[in-house]
Amino acid sequence: MKIFFLSLGCDKNRVDSEYMLGHLANEAFEITDDETEAEAIVINTCAFIDAAKEESINAILEMAQYKETGNCKVLIVCGCLAQRYREEIIQEIPEVDACFGVMALDRIASAISEAMKGNAFMEFPSVEEKIGQSKAPAKRVLSTGGYFAYLKIAEGCDKHCTYCVIPSIRGPYRSVPMEALIEEAEDLAAHGVRELIIVAQETTRYGLDLYGEKRLPDLLDQLQQIDGLHWIRLLYCYPEEIDEALLDAMLRNDKVCHYLDMPIQHVNDRILKRMGRRTTNQELREKIALIREKIPDIALRTTLICGFPGETDEEHEEQMAFLDEMEFDRMGAFAYSQEENTPAALLPDQIDDAVKEDRRDEAMALQQEVILDANEARIGEHLEVMIEGELPGEGVYIGRSYRDAPDVDGYVFVQNDRPLVSGDFVRVRISGAWEYDLLGVIEDESAE
C-alpha cells in the first residue's frame, strides 16, 4: 500500500513524523511523495496558533479531495490538532477515516490498517497511560535530506506560559533517558547525519525530571564523542535556564555550534509577568551579557510576541529600543494569537489584529536592518559552510554556516566550479551580503 505523509508545524512535529514513517517502513508500507497515487494519506497536524490551525484544516480539506480525484481510500489525521480538536474533526470533516493523538504515534500502522477495513480508529491515550512508552523506537525515516537531523530530547512542558497550549496538548515535561538519546544519535551519525540539532519544548531543563538535575551539559559531552557528527546545534533554550555550566559545555566541545536559540517573548517586566515568563528586563540584559562575554562569536537567536493583551504603545517602543540595543543575530516575531483555554485568552484588554500585525512588522523591519548591517560587516571573513543543495546551471551552491539553523535562518550562497555534495563542509570567504543571506567563494579545500 502506498502512503503519502504530510507533516506540518515545528521540528518537534517533524521528528514525530519521522518516527511514524519508521513504523510504516517496518510494516512494509510504501512511502510515496505523490499524493495523487497514495491509497492512504496521513496528515500530522499543528495547532500551536491560529495560523497553524488554519493551515492544518486547509491541508485536511485539500487532501480529502484525493478521495475523489486520486487513489486515496483512507484519510488519517494525527498530531496536535487531532489531540486538541478531536470531536470537531470527527463531527465536521466526515472524510477523515481515523484520528489519533500525540501519545499514540506508535499506532500509525494499525490506524491505516483498521481504516482500510472500514473500522473506526480513534485513540487518545493519556500521558499516564503511556509513561515509559512515550519515546518511539530510535529507527526513523529522515525527511531532512539525511545530512542533518533533529534529536528530540524531551516531550511536553512544565512552564505554563499564559499564552501557550502546549502543556495541555503534550503534557508535562518528560526527558528521554540519556542512553536512548546516545543510541539514537549514534545510529543517525552511522547513517550519514553530520549536523545534530537538539530540540524539545525546552532543551535547557533536560534531565531535571529523571536525574534531579539539569543534564544538558553532560549530554553534549557524550554527543561530542560520536564519530561522524560535525555540528551539534541547540534550539529552544529558555533564558532563565541558561547558566555557566551550559556555556562551559559549549566551549569545551568543539562540535557544539556557537549558536543559541533563546526565546525571550518580551522585554517589559509587566508584560513578562502577564505572560507567566520567568525573567525580567534586567535579568535578560545580564544573561545576554554573560553569553556574549563567555562566547564572543555566539550567534544569538530569539523570538518575540507582539501585541500581547494590554501591551501599550510605550511597552512596544520599549521592546523596539531593546532590539535596537541588543542587536540579536537572528530573530522571529509573531503577532499574539488568542488561544482558547489559555489564561491570556481571558484577559479583557485584547489588542486589535491590525495593531498586532503592525507591531510585528515594525519589529521585523528593525531586525532586517540589524542583520543587513551585521552581514555587510562580515564581508572578507571566512566561515565554514555545510552544503545543502545547488542552484542548477549557475555554479552556485546553497549552504549554511554555524550561525544558521535550517528553515528559520538565512543561507550562504557559495560560488564554486568543482562539484560539491550535500553534507560537504567547505571553507568560504564572504564576498557579498543581503538582508538575511550571504555570498561566498571557496578559497581553501574542504574543511575535512
MOFENBEL-V170890 format. One record per residue. N is the residue number from 1. PHI is phi in whole degrees, -180 to 180 (NA if undefined). D_LAST is the distance of its C-alpha to the last C-alpha in whole Angstrom. Layout:
# MOFENBEL-V170890
<<N;PHI;D_LAST> <N;PHI;D_LAST>>
This chain:
# MOFENBEL-V170890
<<1;NA;42> <2;-92;40> <3;-119;39> <4;-104;37> <5;-119;36> <6;-117;36> <7;-111;34> <8;-114;35> <9;90;34> <10;-82;32> <11;-71;28> <12;-65;30> <13;-65;33> <14;-60;30> <15;-61;29> <16;-56;32> <17;-63;32> <18;-66;29> <19;-64;31> <20;-64;34> <21;-61;32> <22;-63;31> <23;-61;35> <24;-66;36> <25;-63;34> <26;-64;35> <27;-94;39> <28;68;38> <29;-74;38> <30;-103;37> <31;-91;34> <32;-123;35> <33;-100;34> <34;-114;37> <35;-65;40> <36;-72;43> <37;-102;42> <38;-74;42> <39;-86;45> <40;-134;43> <41;-118;42> <42;-115;40> <43;-120;40> <44;-93;38> <45;-94;39> <46;-123;39> <47;-145;42> <48;-72;40> <49;-136;42> <50;-56;45> <51;-62;42> <52;-69;40> <53;-63;44> <54;-62;45> <55;-61;42> <56;-64;42> <57;-64;46> <58;-62;45> <59;-66;42> <60;-61;45> <61;-66;48> <62;-65;45> <63;-67;44> <64;-61;48> <65;-64;49> <66;-73;47> <67;-69;50> <68;-99;52> <69;-103;50> <70;-126;47> <71;-102;47> <72;-64;47> <73;-103;49> <74;-138;48> <75;-119;46> <76;-112;44> <77;-120;44> <78;-141;42> <79;89;40> <80;-68;41> <81;-64;44> <82;-63;45> <83;-64;45> <84;-86;47> <85;-129;49> <86;-59;50> <87;-64;54> <88;-65;53> <89;-63;51> <90;-64;53> <91;-80;56> <92;-103;55> <93;-126;53> <94;-64;55> <95;-67;52> <96;-75;50> <97;-98;50> <98;-151;48> <99;-148;47> <100;-146;45> <101;-95;44> <102;-72;40> <103;-94;41> <104;-124;42> <105;-60;39> <106;-73;39> <107;-100;42> <108;-59;41> <109;-65;41> <110;-64;45> <111;-60;45> <112;-67;45> <113;-62;47> <114;-66;50> <115;-64;50> <116;-65;50> <117;-82;53> <118;87;55> <119;-93;54> <120;-68;54> <121;-133;50> <122;-136;50> <123;-131;48> <124;-139;48> <125;-64;47> <126;-83;47> <127;-58;45> <128;-61;47> <129;-68;47> <130;-106;44> <131;-55;43> <132;88;41> <133;-124;40> <134;-70;38> <135;-99;34> <136;-70;34> <137;-55;32> <138;-71;28> <139;-70;28> <140;-132;27> <141;-102;27> <142;-71;24> <143;-116;25> <144;-105;22> <145;101;20> <146;98;19> <147;-100;15> <148;-136;17> <149;-152;20> <150;-94;23> <151;-116;24> <152;-86;28> <153;-98;29> <154;-159;32> <155;-127;35> <156;76;38> <157;-157;39> <158;-109;41> <159;-73;41> <160;57;44> <161;-60;44> <162;-71;47> <163;-99;45> <164;-109;43> <165;-99;44> <166;-57;41> <167;-58;43> <168;-75;46> <169;-91;43> <170;-100;41> <171;86;43> <172;-72;42> <173;-66;38> <174;-138;37> <175;-74;34> <176;-83;32> <177;-53;32> <178;-62;29> <179;-64;29> <180;-69;29> <181;-66;26> <182;-65;24> <183;-62;25> <184;-66;24> <185;-63;21> <186;-63;20> <187;-66;21> <188;-62;20> <189;-64;16> <190;-64;17> <191;-100;18> <192;102;15> <193;-71;15> <194;-104;12> <195;-119;14> <196;-110;18> <197;-111;20> <198;-84;23> <199;-135;27> <200;-174;30> <201;-61;33> <202;-151;33> <203;-78;29> <204;-73;31> <205;-93;34> <206;-53;32> <207;91;34> <208;-61;37> <209;-76;39> <210;-88;38> <211;-115;37> <212;80;39> <213;-156;36> <214;-71;33> <215;-124;30> <216;-60;28> <217;-57;26> <218;-64;26> <219;-61;25> <220;-62;22> <221;-58;22> <222;-77;22> <223;-64;19> <224;-56;17> <225;-82;17> <226;-80;16> <227;-64;13> <228;99;11> <229;-71;12> <230;-116;10> <231;-125;13> <232;-127;16> <233;-120;19> <234;-107;23> <235;-118;25> <236;59;29> <237;-102;30> <238;-70;33> <239;-60;34> <240;-69;37> <241;-99;34> <242;-74;31> <243;-135;32> <244;-66;31> <245;-62;29> <246;-69;27> <247;-63;26> <248;-64;25> <249;-65;23> <250;-65;21> <251;-76;21> <252;-83;20> <253;-107;17> <254;-73;14> <255;-80;13> <256;-79;16> <257;-62;16> <258;-81;19> <259;-146;21> <260;-133;25> <261;-98;27> <262;-127;30> <263;-68;33> <264;-104;36> <265;69;39> <266;-164;41> <267;-128;42> <268;-85;46> <269;-61;47> <270;-66;50> <271;-68;48> <272;-57;45> <273;-66;48> <274;-64;49> <275;-75;46> <276;78;46> <277;-78;43> <278;-108;42> <279;-130;41> <280;-119;43> <281;-57;43> <282;-64;43> <283;-65;40> <284;-63;38> <285;-60;38> <286;-66;37> <287;-69;34> <288;-63;33> <289;-63;33> <290;-62;32> <291;-60;29> <292;-72;28> <293;-69;29> <294;-77;27> <295;-129;24> <296;-59;25> <297;-95;22> <298;-64;23> <299;-100;23> <300;-107;26> <301;-110;28> <302;-144;31> <303;-132;34> <304;-131;38> <305;-111;41> <306;-107;43> <307;80;47> <308;-61;47> <309;-49;51> <310;87;53> <311;-64;50> <312;-87;52> <313;-59;52> <314;-66;51> <315;-70;49> <316;-64;47> <317;-65;47> <318;-61;46> <319;-65;43> <320;-63;42> <321;-63;42> <322;-63;40> <323;-61;37> <324;-62;38> <325;-75;38> <326;-78;35> <327;50;33> <328;-61;30> <329;-73;27> <330;-144;28> <331;-158;31> <332;-125;33> <333;-124;37> <334;-132;39> <335;-72;43> <336;-56;45> <337;-111;45> <338;-79;49> <339;-95;48> <340;-60;51> <341;65;52> <342;-118;50> <343;-58;52> <344;-65;50> <345;-66;52> <346;-92;55> <347;-66;55> <348;-76;58> <349;-101;56> <350;-67;54> <351;-102;53> <352;-57;53> <353;-58;50> <354;-63;50> <355;-67;50> <356;-59;47> <357;-68;45> <358;-63;46> <359;-67;45> <360;-62;42> <361;-63;41> <362;-66;42> <363;-64;39> <364;-70;37> <365;-65;38> <366;-64;38> <367;-63;34> <368;-61;33> <369;-65;35> <370;-61;33> <371;-69;29> <372;-61;30> <373;-60;31> <374;-66;28> <375;-65;26> <376;-63;28> <377;-70;27> <378;-87;23> <379;-59;23> <380;100;22> <381;-74;19> <382;-110;15> <383;-134;14> <384;-83;10> <385;-130;12> <386;-95;11> <387;-75;13> <388;-119;16> <389;174;19> <390;-139;20> <391;-86;24> <392;-56;25> <393;76;26> <394;-112;25> <395;65;22> <396;-125;21> <397;-107;18> <398;-105;19> <399;-147;16> <400;-133;16> <401;-95;15> <402;-61;15> <403;-85;19> <404;-130;20> <405;-83;21> <406;-65;22> <407;76;25> <408;-112;26> <409;-113;24> <410;-88;23> <411;-128;21> <412;-114;19> <413;-88;20> <414;-111;17> <415;-85;19> <416;-162;17> <417;-91;19> <418;-88;16> <419;-65;16> <420;-125;13> <421;-120;14> <422;-55;14> <423;101;12> <424;-66;9> <425;-109;7> <426;-132;8> <427;-105;10> <428;-126;13> <429;-100;17> <430;-72;19> <431;-119;22> <432;-159;25> <433;-147;26> <434;-126;28> <435;-60;30> <436;-125;27> <437;-116;24> <438;-123;22> <439;-116;21> <440;-144;18> <441;-127;17> <442;-80;14> <443;-113;14> <444;-112;11> <445;-73;8> <446;-50;5> <447;-66;4> <448;-123;0>>
